[in-house]
Amino acid sequence: MTLAALTSTRPFKPGTTGWTARDLEDPAIEREWFKGGYEIVEGVLTTMPPAYFAGGNAAANLIFVLKAHSKEHKLRWRFAAEADIVINELRVPRADAVMLTPKDAKKQDEAARALAPSDPKRLRILIPPTLVIESISPGHELHDRRTKKGWYAKFGVANYWIVDAYQKTLDCFRLEATDFVLDAKGKGDQILKKVAFAGVVIPLRDIWEG
């Protein structure tokens, strides 16, 4: 029996177990996946926390600041919001934002070609991005600050930023060996200058009020 036949008979219901990244190759499962915000957490199909305007706005403004820096310095950084990342077969989080450098993009294309899909551009993120951004949802802080942080570190994500529009904080972590260390932290109207990316300056007021 094929994998598609097996997965297509399973109820697509949050809380059910036995899910893997390969299940998402089934078109029927993928259609259900895209209808809502889902993640696979240790093999369990899980719904994402609700997205509120303030958090989404802060993440979007942060991306805008980074894109402006990239354009000014001709860095060719690429960004995507609500991107699925295949950490391993049992862990598929959906990041609020992902940034790929040209080197990352090349690795992603190589990983996609290795799987020989019909359309490599439709694949989820398969390699550790240079930057992952998560925007805190009230009541779900531990998922971003503990669970995902641990996953991304083990996966080899170079930088992990947590933006909290409600507390007006931005925590910037960089990977050292197999764990994240705090690279920069700001709150309120502060201006962050010493972060891992070359020369980037982040006026936090623009993140909350932009």
Number of C-alpha atoms within 10 A of each C-alpha: 5 6 11 16 10 11 21 14 10 12 9 15 12 13 13 13 15 14 22 21 18 14 18 18 15 15 13 15 18 12 11 14 16 9 8 10 16 19 24 26 20 16 18 19 23 19 16 16 15 11 14 13 10 17 21 20 17 25 24 18 18 22 21 16 16 20 18 13 20 17 11 10 12 9 12 14 19 16 17 14 17 14 17 20 23 22 20 16 15 20 21 27 23 22 19 21 22 24 22 22 17 13 11 17 17 12 17 22 16 15 16 21 14 10 10 10 12 10 9 16 12 9 18 17 22 17 21 23 24 20 21 25 23 24 26 27 22 15 9 12 15 13 16 20 15 10 12 19 22 15 18 24 21 16 16 19 21 20 26 26 23 22 27 22 25 14 10 16 19 23 17 23 23 22 20 13 11 13 17 21 14 15 16 16 18 18 17 15 15 13 15 17 16 15 18 15 14 11 11 16 15 20 16 22 14 15 24 22 12 12
